[in-house]
Each structure stands twice: as C-alpha cells, then as structure tokens.
Amino acid sequence: MALSSPISQPSYFHNITSSLFFAGGGVNGNSSNCGTNRTTTLMRSRANNNYRSKNSSLLPKIYPCSPLLRQHPNAFFSSDFNLRCGRRDSSTSNILVSVASAADVLLDEAVEQAQLPKGDTWSIHKFGGTCVGSSDRIKNVAEIIVKDESERKLVVVSAMSKVTDMMYDLINKAQSRDDSYITALDAVLEKHKLTALDLLEGDDLAGFLSSLHDDVNNLKAMLRAIHIAGHATESFSDFVVGHGELWSAQMLAAVVRKNGVDANWMDTRKVLIVTPTGSNQVDPDYLESGKRLEKWYSENPSKTIIATGFIASTPQDIPTTLKRDGSDFSAAIMGALFRAGQVTIWTDVDGVYSADPRKVSEAVILEKLSYQEAWEMSYFGANVLHPRTIIPVMRYDIPIVIRNIFNLSAPGTMICRPLVSETENGQKLESPVKGFATIDNLALVNVEGTGMAGVPGTASAIFGAVKDVGANVIMISQASSEHSVCFAVPEKEVKAVAEALEARFRQALAAGRLSQVAVIPNCSILAAVGQKMASTPGVSATLFNALAKANINVRAIAQGCSEYNITVVVRREDCIRALRAVHSRFYLSQTTIAMGIIGPGLIGGTLLDQLRDQAAVLKEKFNIDLRVMGITGSRKMLLSDKGIDLSRWRKLQSELGEKADLETFVHHVHGKHFIPNTVLVDCTADSVVASHYYEWLRRGIHVVTPNKKANSGPLEQYLKLRALQRRSYTHYFYEATVGAGLPIISTLQGLNVTGDKILRIEGIFSGTLSYIFNNFAGARAFSEVVKAAKEAGYTEPDPRDDLSGTDVARKVIILAREAGLKLELSDIPIENLVPEPLRAVTSPEEFLQQLPQFDQDLAKRRQEAEDSGEVLRYVGVVDVENRKGTVELRRYKKEDPFAQLSGSDNIIAFTTERYKKQPLIVRGPGAGAEVTAAGVFSDILRLASYLGAPS
C-alpha cells in the first residue's frame, strides 16, 4: 500500500536512522500515552555500549506520535539498535523487542513499459530558490515552462527562497535543544500552506495539503528525536533539508497542469544515485542513475517532468544531497542522462559578468564562455557555476545557458565548446581574456632556503604538512631555482599551517638548510581567465602593464601550461583597484581615465567645454574614454561616481555642489570608482595646489597643468618632483606652462633626448606683452595700448602682473631647468615695465589712470629703435652656454622673425648644435583661454597615448 505522502517511504527512514545515535544505558524508561499507543522506547548505539548515564532522567525517549511512525515504526528504528521497553514495576524483566521490516510498496505491474527517448528533443531547465520564492514567481516559472516550445522538457526546481536555510536552522535548533524549533517548523508549514492556497485548488490543493501536513508531522517526530539526542547525523540532516525541494516540485507540477500541460513530478531520490567522497562532495553513479531513470520513465511517461533539485540517494538508498549549489548539479546530471540539447540555469542575473559588478560597475555580460573558462572563473570565486556542474554536460557537449528570470529579454551567457576562430558579431576576434575573479582574505606562506634546491621530496613534505592540518591551498608558485616555494591559503588557516611547517622542518631550520617559513598576511588573489590566452602573444605583458600603471605591486604569480588563467597575488587593499585596472585595460576603452578638474575658471571652464564637444569622438574613433569625476573651485566642488554630464556642468555645480575640500576631492576622483587611471588637471595659478603634486604622483595619480608654480618654484622641490616622475609609471605633463598650446616643452625635450646640444633659447613668451608691443607703433601711447589690451581681455585683471615680467621669468626658469640648468627664480634679472612709483598703487584702475604720466620713457625708446630700423620686443633668454637667463626689452631688426609677429603670437627660437646657423623656430598664438585649454587638452591626450591609446 502506498503511503499518504509520496516522499515518506519506509525504506528511506529505515536507512537514514541507522546512522542516528543516542546514548543510553541499562535503565528503565517511562510509558507515554500517544493516541491509542502506549509505548516508551529507548534506543542506544551498540558503538556506544560502554556509555552509562549517571542520571536516568536524561535518557532520550522517542514518542512515535505521527501516523507514519504508528504504521511503520521500523521505518525510524534500524535493526542496528537494541530496543528496550520497560515498566515502573521492577519485577518485570526487560524485554528485547525486535521490529519487523515494513513491506515494500507494490508497483502497478499493469503500467505500460515506455522507453525513455534521449537526445536534443529534451530541454533541461533549472529554477533556483529566488525564481520560486513566492506564489507569483512560481506562476511565472510555470508560464515559462508552458511557453517553452521544446518537444520534451525536464525542469529541476530548488526549494523556495530561504527554505533550505530554514530547514538547516530547524536541525541546528533541535540539536542545540532549543525548543523554538517547533515554532520554526510551524513557520515552514505556514509558508508552504499559504503558497499552495494561492496557487492550487480542488483535489490538487487537498492532496498537497494532506501530504504537507503528514510530512510536517514526521519532521516533528524526527526533530524531537534530535532534540533529545542533541545530535543529528549527516544523513539525517540531508533527509530533513531535502523536503523544501519536494514541496516546491509538487506545487510547480500542479500549477503547470493547471495551465493545461500534462506534467509529472519526479522525486530524484528514486533516480539519482551518488557516492559521498568526503570534502562535502559526491560522485554521481551515471550507470545506476541511468537504469533508475529508465525504470522511473517507464512508470511515469511524460513530455514535461518537474524534478527535485539538490537531493539524491546513496547506493544504499539512503537519502542525501548534492551539497550547496546542488540544484545546478542536478540539472547538469539530468542533462547528461537525457543527452539533452541544452541546459538552462535560471537565476536573478542577466548572465556571467566579466568581473564582479559590485566591484567593477562597468563589468559586461559575456555572450559565451567555454567550459574551461567557466570552470576556471568559478574556482576563483566568480558567480558562474560550481566547477562540478560543468563536468556532466561537457562530456556530451551540452551547452549551458545562464538566464535572468526577471529579464527575459536578456539573452544570457552560453557555456559551450568554442568554435575554431570564433568571431565576435562576425567582425573581430573577442578579447583573449574573458573575465576576472578575485579571492580575498588570503595569506602567502613562503618556505625558503638554499637547502631546498635539488632535494627530492621537499615539496611533498611541505604540502604533506599542510594537508595534515586540513588547510586548503589556493595557489602555488615556485621559481625554477627551487630556492623557495610560496603558496596561498585562507588567512584563518595560516597560523596552523605555519606552525605545522616549523614543526616539520625544525631540524632544517636549525641547521640553516631552510632560512625561513615566512607568512605574508592581508593578501588577495586576482585571476585573469581566457581560453584564447594560450594562442595570443602579449596577454601577460598587457596584464602586468595595466597593474604597473595603476601602481599595483605583484607579490606572487602563477600560470599553468594550459594558459587558461594567470593568477597574481596582491595586497588586499590593492585588490579592487587591481581588478578595475586589468578589467579596464581589456574590457573598457583601451584608455579610460578618471579626471578631476581643479579650477573651473576661464581656462578650466574652457577645457571642460572642449572635453564636452570632443569626448564622443575620442571614444568612438580613438578608443579614449575621458570621464570627469569631479570639478572643484575654491568654494564649491561637484563629485560624481560615473562621470559628470559636461553639457550642464555649470548648472550642476551651482545646484548640487558641496563645500570644497581638496583632500576629499582627490580621494573621490582617485579611489571611489572603477577606473584605474586617474589624472588631476590643475588649471589654477595657485602655489598651494602645486605643492600637492609630489604626493599625488607618489599615490599613482597623473598630473596635467598649465600652472607654472611647481616647475618655477624652489629648485629642490622641482628636482624631487622630476626624480619621482622618472622612476615611476606616473606622468606629469606641463606643456601649457610656457607656450599655451604651442609645442615648446615637447620640442625642447625631443631635442634633448635625441642628443642635440642646446645652446640658447630665446623667445617672446608672453602673449599679452606680444600684443602690447606689436601694437605699440606710430603715435600710440604705451598707456593707451595697455588699456586696450586689458579691455580686449589679453591682460590679467591687474595688468601689472604681466608688465612686471615675473610670468616671463617663470617660463625662462622652466625652460632653463629643462635644458639642464639649476637656476632659481631669483637668479633671473628681470626688466620690470611697471614704473617704480606705480608698483605700490592699490588698485588696477588707479594704476591705469596714472600710467600716462610715464609714457614718455617708452615712447623715447620706441623712437630710437625706429630710427635704427628696429622694433621693441619683450623677450626671455636662456643662455645655456653661459648658464644664465634674462628677461628684458630688446630691439630687433624689422626683417627678424621676432619683429614680424602680429596679435598675441609667441615665438621661440632654439639655437642648438644642429640648428646653429638657422635656429629652430616655433611660432603661434601664445595667449587666450582657448589655446591654453587646448594645450592642456593635448597633454591629456598625450597621457592617454602613454597609457595605451592608439596613436
């Protein structure tokens, strides 16, 4: 006769309880009234025969109150146990009770034998707990099943969301003798009862609720036994926790039938046979499982099968589980048994990401992965599939598709065997690196010593000691010299590993054959995975180059000969930055740069507008992705996690700007996003901001600036800054400090590095003074020209800043230092064009008002020059041969290039060994916000080129 619940079969109880032990001794038990039965049973293990309780009242008692236990008592008590029944009357002898085995359930021999069809006609679906977490979601799953046009389909279903955890919690509470397990079980009952009431009706509802109540009654009796014993075996736990899948499978099958599709549900404990292997894993017995599947199908032929995930049986028919992630494994095994055309794993993400999207916000969904790639990524912690899930389907080349049940429009990720020379969208070969994964909270153990080289068995001894303490080795690295072996283990296990190694090699350490067993804590592993890495030269170079440019130090490296992955060990605090760096290099634009703009004034604001207009073109045509993550002035700053919308940056800063703080600004731009390369663009003329350059460069932040203060400041600080720049991967560009948008610094550097000898640099370096003296002709007064220049926007707010010559002197110092001269600003004699009496005047307006009083002196010098066929020009000179510099007003012949300028043009002449007879001349606009901002922009693009952008 069949039991009331198809899940409550005597053979299961009979087998699992043989491994449930209770301590007992030769004492009398107490009777208990349970319905019509008055039975008191004490059970003890033969293996614990010598145990004697000091207090008979503590002995466990089993009260078979459930209908199942009343009908089939031997389903709970194994013949491996002695059963003693006692009475209070001491004159009555103890009676040994033997309980007969329950009869096996009779099978209907009249069922027509149906042969199991195999092949591509079968489609396997797996729905996790989130997918069936509520009645609405179960309806959604049923709808997907009904709409699947596959000829045949098998659906593997997990327990409802959180139910497996609730079942484990029941066991933990019971074996901790916490009485709240009863109310916790009632909560499990109520959850499924309410779900069934919402989903089912009629006979389906009545049948399920009857079965549910019987199951819960059985569980109460079992948990009571665990509560008394204070212990539950693994087999017993597996049986209890597997009920969630049984209930969800029955409900889903009923809902599918309600939608008009004939469906049978399968208790996979009757089909899947697995052998526990230790280490919390099992091995499927495909031959026996195949036989049982044929038998099950012959009795339950159906084109739609709803099967329980997670649970199976041992060869001895003891219920067990496939452990965590077991439902995915169930689906893969079923796919192999049915030789299915495809296995679809439904989850709550759009597919497999190229990196953890919680750490890399711009991680992308991978269209395809090979079996090996998925295997490698899952080993290193990526949320793909458990490696064992891939084994069954890989054997028969069955593709696995990861899809999002909450976003059916997303195609998901397919895991399959790759095609030869497969192209991405028919256009280009995909990236050789498919994805990146990390493992945190690790420690490196380094065993080092000259006595290790050439000594057989050293590695065996090392890892034998590690095995003895039960530690898990994540990664191993050994140099070919055999001088040292390092490996990574979980940080929580490293103390035991170090102690075991020191004990094992105590003699070798004392004798000096081993120099140390060193532990390096606070480590993380970063793994790059890709099957095409093996056939693509330069992948390792690209990876390590990206890490170097992000200022990441690599502590250890490992790569197998298959080249499916490259593994590096980095400091834990560097892990996310390292992940972002390599992901950015392979998956984002070739060059993605986070930018912080300091000083959104005339030049900074113009630069932001130029970036706005050109950003899309740079990304599309040149693969350069420039993202402004922050803008700060002296009072307000605007920050963004993904990039500021430059089409309305002024409005955003006005409305959303917060109080400016330079350190907070730098920390945000450099550290609080996914982009590994950071550049700060200083568009101020502030010496305080310039004083931070060294620290920024030391932290791996690139600097671009038109600010002259750092390069013309104290010589010692300048030399320190340049030394840091030369020995690091961090870049410092300052082209716009001398000639706005003109290539003056780069030209001088090019001459230097190609071996030319610089003799003299002479130039008109001030666009303002160029404009003034280009227009200081005829009868025009000097004060009139200065006033016109200010009104045209060529001068600083106070024209004396230009006329003093200090700005030109700073440019002379910058060029002198580039040419190798160690000069201070105070070493440069400057001809100041501001009349002595006007230097202390309080306001620019008063200065301009009084300036005409001094026109006569410059008018006289102009007339003298004109009488000689010459013009006046305000120039700076670097005399490299005599190791000096000057800033002064000079006279030039009218045919000289310096005399033929117009507007605010600058001109610089380089006299070198190669260009001695005819100086190398650079000429063009040297003032104005547009050209200065363009010079800064050019430096930013030069930085992008250095970081890997195509030229």
Secondary structure, DSSP 8 states (H G I E B T S, - for coil): ---SSTT--HHHHHHHGGG------S------EETTEE--BEEEEGGGTT---S-GGGS--B---SHHHHH-GGGTS-TTEEEEE--S-TTS--EE------------TTS-------STTEEEEEE-TTTTSSHHHHHHHHHHHHH---SEEEEEE--STTHHHHHHHHHHHHHTT-TTHHHHHHHHHHHHHHHHHHH--HHHHHHHHHHHHHHHHHHHHHHHHHHHHT---HHHHHHHHTHHHHHHHHHHHHHHHHTT---EEE-GGGT-BEEEEETTEEEE-HHHHHHHHHHHHHHS--SEEEEESSEEE-TT--EEE--TTHHHHHHHHHHHHHT-SEEEEEESSSS-BSS-TTT-TT--B-SEEEHHHHHHHHHTT-SS--HHHHHHHHHTT--EEEEETT-TTS--EEEE---TT-EETTTEE--S--EEEEEEEEEEEEEE-GGGTT-TTHHHHHHHHHHHTT----EEEE-TT-SEEEEEEEGGGHHHHHHHHHHHTHHHHHHTSS-EEEEEEEEEEEEEE-GGGGG-TTHHHHHHHHHHHTT--EEEEEE-TT-SEEEEEEEGGGHHHHHHHHHHHHHS-SEEEEEEEE--SHHHHHHHHHHHHHHHHHHHHH-EEEEEEEEE-SSEEEE-SS---GGGHHHHHHHH-EE--HHHHHHHHHHSSS--EEEEEE-S--HHHHTTHHHHHHTT-EEE----HHHHS-HHHHHHHHHHHHTSS--EE-THHHHTTS-HHHHHHHHHHTT--EEEEEEE--HHHHHHHHH--TT--HHHHHHHHHHTT-S-SSTHHHHTSHHHHHHHHHHHHHTT----GGGS-B---S-GGGTT-S-HHHHHHHGGGGHHHHHHHHHHHHHTTEEEEEEEEEETTTTEEEEEEEEEETTSGGGS--TTEEEEEEEESTTSSS-EEEEEE--SHHHHHHHHHHHHHHHHHHTT---
